Amino acid sequence: MRKLQVLLALFIISAMVLTSCGGAATPAPKATTAPAAPAKAEPTKAPAAPTAAIKVTEATPTPAPTIAAAQYKEAPMLAELVKAGKLPPVDQRVSANPLVTKPVDKVGKYGGTLRTASWWPEAGNVQLYFAVDAPIKWKADLTGYEPALAESYSWSDDGKIFTLKLRKGVKWSDGTPYTSADWKFWWEDLVKAPDQKLYSAPGWLRKSDGSPIDMEYPDDYTVVWKSDKPQWINPYYMAQGFWEFAKNMMKPAHYLKQFHPKYTPTAKWEDMEKNDKWWQTPGYPCLFAWCNTAVSADGTRYTYGRNPYFWRVDTEGNQLPYIDAIDVEIVADEQVRLLNVTQGKYDTAFRVIGNPNDIPLLIENAQKAGLVLLKGWMNGAGAWPGYMVNQYYVEGGKNYPDDTPERAKEIRELLRDKRFRQALSLGVDRKRIIDVAWNGIGEPKGATISPQSWHFASPEGKKVYEEWAKAYAQFDAATANKLLDEIGMKKGADGFRQLPSGKPFTLIMDISDWGGSLKVQTDAAAEVKNQWEKNLAIKVEVKNLQGQPDLDTRTSEGYYMLRAAHISEIDIWTYPDWIFPIVNRYFMPLEGRYYAKGKETCKPAADKPYECGVKPAPGSPAEKLQALYEKGLAEKDVEKRHQIVWEAIRVNIEEGPFIIGISGDQAMPIVVKNYMRNILDFGVVGPWAPATPGNQVPAQWWMDK
């Protein structure tokens, strides 16, 4: 009932404010449940192949403008600079083939400074507004990818050659042409430079033996990636958040050479480390709608000013962005940020505050602060919280005084027994936990990835998601106890269940600060502990390790039993860890380490038995999932890759659950001022990889005041 009251009030207040200000955003589904999966995207017609050896599979070149360059329009502040002779005319600044952006609602007006906040020097939540205009970006509806900074992209028949066609005439924010020479500088002079540890090739740009792929630059606007294995998925990494392209690949050669020892004899790599931070370095040339133009002396305020050479125009030929600048205040304390939001200090607040429990306070202050609460923005959590069950528990975590290999083996066998995990999942009343921790906000469900994931966009995908979310998610203490009896976990003199050997057993739950909202994590953990002890007679100890340095070590070394987590992801192929154990973390950390370390090629030291991880047993879930991952990497068809994800989910259903999900896809407190326009009211902010709201192009936001 509390959930319905809160969300009904949210809907009413939002509607009142929207009506009073003429409508600030496009209508979207209410936030009571996950937004319906977007309609399956129609297949796009492939463009002509650039050479006989290349076929284009998914990317369609962006349309050419229908307005002549001589008719382009610009912001008044730029027109003044042109008039004063400080800037070239707009038709010489916009690229030869600018990307035409259709406004969400209507063509906007120029002007204004957008005020917002962050909590750490990288200001990543604000970078997601604009530092995601990479060569490839997420579509606005999250149903797939599309070209952006690139004009088109293509693969060879076998997928081993990927060709990127840059947009002709694009310039850095200082007017210097952006060409393949910048890519060559990044790859040859930074990534592959000897005697430095600042730069390295990401894993998705490496060959089978771990060495960097080959890159070629046949002309100013073409970059070719060559590998010894298919690269069907690799280019999509460029679209995943600001940390991929913006931070690691956007390198203006003409600017950075002054800090590079190869080009400036007096320079040292320390100079490069200090200055290669575009987001907090005024004057660092960038390719986005806004670039850093000022940082306060105390480092608590950033200004990102409009890029006069930005390569997007709207449908009437107006060069974007509409807004002049973005002002970012660095405020570490979340409660202070919350207070500032309720007082109307910020024009937009995406990830400025992150607790759905703050929604009632925002509703209370919405009208007087001139705020609109966006109803269609969800967390996108497949589980928040969720409790990962370690599939290869080892001694060393100091969980017991007698944490011997023998005890560790018995606990490991218990955690790997799907009957035990199913009992844990069936033995918890999720609705009660949601009421306690979330004030009724959230959907009771088993652990999944984000319901908005493009893997579930089709009718078939939606059915897979629904089955996964329901698996072992009903409250059935009777069945749970039968499973524990079947395992042989009898009750001891203290009334709690023992290990099958008769030894005392305490289930240790590590609590992290994953997903923020620290009180929510502790409140939920306390209620889960209470229920498992009451309903299942399993003794539980909660280890609150929020902010503690050994938290990740306990996970990666296999010392933990259960660990609280926030699970969300839109594209599992570019962030495979929540389903496929191929890295040293999450619910199969040691099996994942085995894969990441090169399988049989890794030879552990005699005194480090788990240095190379653990080889999955024949026929085990880990072996099946790793095989499916490799099958997906070799598959060029997008729809067939979705089907492979469904196969992996089937393993999770039949052999799982590996994560005990409690709730998910909570409505999020996303607010904007009532004069903000062209903000699409649909999105997820739990997973950062899809780069929301930047995937919707905030360069076309404007301020109606």
N, C-alpha and C positions, 0 to 999 in steps of 0.2 A: 504493500500500500504506500509506504514511504517513497518507493521508487516512482510510482505513478504520480504521486502528488508533486514531487520535485520536477519531473519531466513535463507534467502538464503545466506547471507554473512557468517552466522554461519556455514552452511553446507560446503561452499567452503573452508573456512579457516581450518575447522576441517579436511576435506579430504586432504588438502595440507600437514598439519602437520603429519597426520597419514601415508600418503604415504612416506613422507621424512624419517620417523623413523621406517618404517617397519610394522606399525600397532600396536597400543597399546591396542586395545580393540575389542571385538566382535561386528560386525555391529548390529545396532538396528534401529527401525523406527525413522524418523526425528522428531524433536520436534515441528513441526507445529501444531499438534493436539495430543490428548492423544494416547499413544501407544495402539495398538489393544489389547483387552483382551486376556490373554494367553489361549491357548487351555485347555479345560477341562481335568483335570488330570484323567488318567485311574484308576479305582479302584484297590487298592492293595490287594494282597492275605493276609488274616489274618494269623498270626502265631499260632502255637499250644497253646492252653490254658494252663497256668501254673497249674491250679487246675480245678476240675470239675465245680466249682461255678463261674468261670471267663470266659468271652468271650472277645476276642480282636476284636475291631470293625474297627479302622482306622490305627493303627500303625503297620508297618512292621519292624521287627528287622533289624538293620543295617547289611550289609553283612560282613562276616568275611574276613580278608585280604587273598589274594591269595599268598602272599609272606611269607616265613618262618621268624620268629622273628630274627633268626640269620643273616638274610640278610638285616635287617633294616639299613638305613644310617642316618647320622646326620650332623648338621652344623659343619664346621671346628672348630669354637670356642668351641663347646661342646666336640668335639673329643680331643682337647688339654686338657680339664679339665679331661676327662677320662684317658688320658695318664699320667696325673700328679697325678692320684689317688684321685681327688676331686669330681668325679662323677662316679656312676655305669655305666656299658656299656649300650648302647641305648636299647638293647633288654630287659633290666631289668627296664628301665625307662618308656618305652611305655607300655600302658595297655595290659592286656591279649587279649583283643579284641578291638584294636584301630579302630576308625572310618576312613574308607578309603574315601578320598576326591578326586574327579576327577577334575583336573585343568580346568579352563574355556577354555584356549587355549592350553597350553602345560606345561610340568613339568618345574619348575623354577630352578633358581640358588640361592644358599645361599648368604646372606650378605647384608649390607647396613643399614642405619638408615633413617627411613621415617620421614620427617619433616612436621608438620601441626600445626594448631592453634585452640584455643577455646577462649571463652570470659568470662567464670566464673569458679570458683575453682573446680566445679564438673566435668568440661570438658566432659559434657554429649555427645556432638556431636562426640567426639573421642571415648568415651566408646562404642558408637554404632558400632565402627569398630570391636570390639572383645568381649566386655562384654555381649554378647548376645548368647554365646554358652551355653545355658541352657539345662536342660534335654530334653526339646522340643523346637524346633526353627521353624521359618518360612522357607518354601522352597524358593529357589533362585528366582523362577518366581512368587512368592506370590499367588500361587494357593492352599495353604493349609499348613499343618504342618508336621513335621517329627521328629524322634528321633535324638538326638545329644549326649549330655552328658549321657543320658539314652540309654540303649540298646533297650528297648521296654517299652510299657505301655499298660494297658488293663483295661476294666470296667467289673463289674458284669452285669448280665442280666437287673437289674433294675437301673443300673447306680449309685447306692449309694455307691459302693465300687470301688475305683480306685487303681490300683497296678502299681507301678513304679519299673522297674528293672534297677538298676544302672549298668554302664559298669564296669566289673570286672577289678581290677588291676589299676584303675585310682589313681593317686597320686596328692596331692597338689604340688605347685611349689617348696616346700622345701623337697619333697620326702616322706612326711607322707601320708599313705593310706587314700583315700577318701571313706568313707563307710556310712552306714545308721546311724552310731553313730553321725555323724555330723548333720544329719537331726534331730535326737532326741535331741541333744544339742540345736539346733535352736528352736524347738517347745516346749520342756519341760522346758529348762533353760532360754530361752529368752522370747519367745512369752507369755508363761503361767506363767512366774515368777511373784510372788507377789511384791508389794511395788516398782514398777518401771513403768515409763511412756515412755520408749524409744521404746519398742517393743509391737506390738499387732497383732492379727490375721487379715489378710486382709479380706474384706467382702466376697470374693469368697471362703474362707476357714472357713465359719461359717454355723451352722445349722439353721433350721427354726426359732428357738427362739433367734438367735443372738450369741449363745455360740460357741466357737471354735469346729471344727470337731474333731474326734478322729484320732490319728495316731498310727500305730503299725509298729514294726521293726523286722519281723520274722527272718531275717538273715542279714549278713553284706551288702548285695546288694539289699535288697527289702524294700520298704517303701509303706505302705498301708494307704490310706485315707478312713475314714468311716464317712458317713453323714446320716441324716435322709431324704435327698432329692437327686434327681439325680445330678450327677457331670459331665455331658457330656461336658460342656464347661469349667469348672473350671481349668483343667490342662493346657489349652492353655494360661492362663494368664502368665505362666512362660516364654512364648515366647515374651511377649510384652515389648520390651525395656529393658534397663539396670536396671531400677528402680524396677522391680519385682524380678527376681532371683538374679542378681548380688548384688544389694543393700540390699535386704530384706531377702534373703534365703541362700546365700552363706556364711556360717559361719564356719570357721575352728575351731573346738572345742579345739584342742590341743594348738592353739595360743591364743584364746580369753579367756580361763579359767584363765589366769594370771590377767585379768582385771575384773573377775566375783566375786562378794562377796561370792557366795556359795563355790567357789573353792579356793579363795585366801582371807583369813580373813581380810587382810589390804586393799583390793580393795574396791572401791565404784562405784556406777553406773555412776558417773561422769567420772571415768577412762574409762569405756566401751564406753561412748558417745564420748570421745575424741579420742579413738584409733580404734574404729570400723568403719574406713573409708578406705577401701582397695584401692580406686582410688588415694589417696594422702598420703598413709602411706608406705614408703619403707620397704620392708621385710614382709609385710602382705601377707600370702600365698594365692594364687588365683588358679583358675582352667582354666584360659584362655591362649591364645597363648602368651600373654605378660602380665607381672605384674609390678606394680610400683617398681622401683629400686632406684629412686632418685628424690628429689624435691629441687629446688634451695632455697637459704636462704630467698629470698624475695617472694617465692611462685609463681613466674611467669613462671616457666618452670618445666615440669614433664618429666621423662624418664620412659618408660615402656619397660623393657628388656625381651628377649625371655624366655619362661618357658621351662626349660630342661626336664620337665616331661609331656609335652603336649601330649594329647591322640589322635591326628589326624596324619595320614600318607597319602602321595599321592599314586597314583596307582603304583609307582615303589618302594614303601617302604621307601621313604624319610620322616623323621619326620618333621612335620610342626612346626612353621612357617618358611618360607624362609627368611624373613627379620629379622635382628638381633634385632632391637629396634625401638620404636616410640618416637620421640621427640616432645613434645607439648609446644607451646608458648602461654601463656595467654595474650591476647590483648583485652582489653575491647572495644576500639573504632573500630566500623565497618569500618570506612573510612581508618583507618590505616591498618586494615586487608586487605581491598581491594587493597590498594597500595602495600602491601607486596605480594599479589597474582600476581598482574600485573608485579611485578619485578622478579617473579619466585622463591620466597623465600620458598614456600611450595611444597612438592611433591604431596600432595592430598589436596583438599579443598571441603569436603562435609559439608555443613551447616556452612562453615567459613564465607561466604558472602551469603546473602539471597534474593537479589533483582533482579528480572529478568531485570530490567532497566539497570543493570550493564553489560549486555551481550555485547553491542557494544564496551565498553571500553576493555573488555577482548579479544574480537576479534581483536581489534587494536593492542593489546600487545602480542597476542598469539605466534606469530612466534619468536619474539626476546626473549621472556621469556621461550621458549621451552614448551609451554602449549598445551594440547589437551582439547578441550571443548567436553564433552560427550553429544551427541545429544539426547540420549534416556532417559535422566533423567528429570522427570517432578515434579512439585510441588505436584500433586495428589490432589489438592484442588477441593472439590465439590462446593465451593464458596469462592472467595477471591477477593474482599470482599463480604460478605453477611450481611444482616441486620435482626437479629432475632426480631420477633414481640412478645412482652410479652403477654401471654394468660391469665394472671390474674393480671392486673395492680391495685395497691392499693395506697392510699394516703400516704404521708410521704417522698416522694422523692424530695420535694421542687421544683416541676416543675411549680407550679402556686402559686400565693399569696393566692388564695382561693382553695387550694388543699384539698377540703373537701371529706368526704365519698361519697356524692352525685355526685360531679364532677368525682371522681375516678370511680364510678360505670358506669357513662355514657361513659367515655373514655374506660373502660374495655369492655363494650358491643360493642363499635366500633371496638376495636382491635380484638375482638373475632368474629366479623362478617367477614366471608370469602370474602364477596363482597368487603369490604374495602381493605383487603390484596391483593386480585386479582387486584384491581384498582391500588394499589401501584406498583405491579409487571408489569402490562401492561403499566403503565404510565412513564416508564423510557427507554430511548434509550441506551441500553447496549454498543453498538458499540462506541458511542460517549464517554462513560465513560472509556472504555478500551483505546481509543486513548489518552484521557487526562491523565489518571493515569498510564497506562502501556505502553505507546508509541506503542500501537497497538498489544502488546503481550498478548494473552489470548483468550479464547473461550467464546463468549456470551452465557449465559445459566442460567437456574434457579438453585436454590440451590439443591445439592445432597450431597452424600458422595463421596469419591474418585472413579473416573471411573475405576481405576485399581483394585477395590475391588473384592475379590474372589466370592462375592455374584453375580457378573455380568459376571462371566467367561463363562457361558454356553450361547448358542444362546437365550434361553428364558430370562436369566438374562440380557443380553445385550439389549433386547427389552424393558424390564422394565426400565432400566437405561435411555435409549433414550427418552422414554415417560416422565419420571420424569424430565429430564433436559429441555425438551421443554415446560412443563406445564406452561402456563401464562408467558412465557419468550419472546414473540414477543412484539414489540412496537406497541401499539394500543391505542393512547390517546382518541380516540372517544369512544371506548367501555369502557375504564376506567372511563371517565366522566359520561357515562350513569349509571354505577354502583353506583357512588357517588351520582348522582341525585336520584336514586332509594332508597338509604339509607335515603335520606332527608337532605343531607349536602348542604344547600343553601349558597350562597355567601353573605357576609356582606357588609357594606359600604366601607370597605377597599379593597374589591375585593377578599378576601380569604374566603374559605369555613368555615362554622361554624359547631358546633355540631348539631345534629338533634333538640336539645332543643332550639337552637338559640344562645347559649353561644359561645363566641370566642374560637377558638381552634388553638393550636400550637402543631405540632408533634415534640417531642423532640427526637433527635438521639444522643445516647452516642457513642463516638468514643474511641476505645481501642487500645492497642498496640499488639493485637492478630495477630499473623502471622508476626510480625516485620514490616519493611518497613513503618515507621511512616508517612513519607511524602505521600506515596501512599494512606494510609488510609485517610489522611486529604484532599488530592486532589480529591479522589473519592467522599468523603462525600460532599465536596463543589459542585461538579457537580450534584450529586443526589439531593441535596437541590435545586439547580437552576432549575433542570428539573421538580421536583414535584411542585414547586411554579409556574413555567411557564405553564406546561402541564396540571396540575390538580387543580391549585389554592389552594393548601394546603400549609399553612405557616409552615416552618420548622426551627427549631433552632438546631444547632449542638453544643453539649457539648463535647469538647475535653478533655477527662479524661485519656489520656495516662499517665500512671505512677502515677495516683492519687489513694489514699488509699480507697476512697469510691466507686470505680468502681465496684468491685465484690459485695459489699454490696447492691448497687442499683439493681444488677441483682438478687441476691439470695432472697432479700426481696420483689421483685416484684415492685420496684419503677420505673423501666425504661419503656419506650415505645418501642423504637427501640435501638438495640445495634449492632454495627459493630462487625464482627467476621470472623475468618478464619475457614472454615469447611472442615474437611478431616478425613477419617478413612477407613481402609482396612477390618477390622473384626468388625462389629457392635455388635457382641455378647460379645466381651471382652471390648468394649467401646461403650455401647448402647445409650449414652446420646443424640446423634444427631437425633435419631429416636424415642427412647422410653423414656418417661418422668419418670424416676425412681430415679433421684437424684435431689438435690436442686440447679439447675442451668439451663441455656440455655432458650429455648423458653417457657417452662412450669415449671418455678422454684417452684411454690407453689404446683402444682399437684405432681411434682417430690418429694418435701419434704414430702408430705403425704405418698407416697409409701415408701420412705427411712426411715421414722419414725415409720414404722410398722402399717400404716393404722389406724384402729380403736383402736389399743392398746395404742396409744399416746393420752394423755389428756392434753390439753393446759391450762396454767395458765389463770386466769380470765382477767388479764391485758395484755395478749399476744395472741390475737385472731388467729394469723397466726403461732404460735409456732409449730404446728403440720401440717402446710400446709393446703391445701384445697382438700377436697374429690371431685374427678371428678364427674360431673353430669351424671346421667344415659344416656347412648347412646352418650356421648360426645366423641370427638376425644381422649382425655386423657384416658378415660375409655377403649376405644377400643385398644389403643396402649399398655396400661399396661397389658391388658388381652393377647394380642399377645406376649408380652415379656415373660409372664409366660408359655404360650404355647410352646415357643421356648426353654426355659430352660428344659422342660420335654421331649423334642424330641431328640432321640438319633441319628437319621439319618441325616447326614450332608446335603444332598440334600433337605430334607424336611425342615431343618432349613433355608436354603436359600429361600425356597418358603414362609416361614413365614415372612422373611424380605420383600419379594415382597408384601405380604398382607399389611404389615405396610406402605410400600411406597404407596400402593393404597390409604390408609387413608390420607396420606400426599397430594396426588394429588387431591382427591375428597373433602377434607375438608380444604386444604391449599390454598396457601403456608403459612407455618409458619415461613419461612426464605425467605427473598427477595434476591435471588442470582443475582449477576451482571456478574461475569466472573469466570473462573476457569481453573485449570490444566495448569498453565503457565509453559513455559520452564524455567528451572532453571540453574543458572550459576555454574555448577559443572565442575571443571577443575582438571586435573592431569598432571604431567610432562610427556614428551613424551617417557620416558624410563620405565614408569610403565606398567606392564604386568598382564594379567589374571583378569582385571577388566571388569566385564560384563556391557555393555552399555544399561542397562535397570533398572529403579528403580524410586521410589518416595521418596521425602524428606520432604514433607509437614507433613504427619502424622508420628510421631516418633515411634508409637507402633510396626510397622512391622520391626523395627530395621535395616533399610537399612543404609549403605551397608553391615552391619554385617551378614545379612541373606545369603549373597553370599560368606561368609568365606574369609575375607581378609588375613587369615593365608596363603592362596595360592597366594597372590599377590607377585610379585618379581620385582626387579629393574634391567633392562637390560643395565647396564653400568659398 
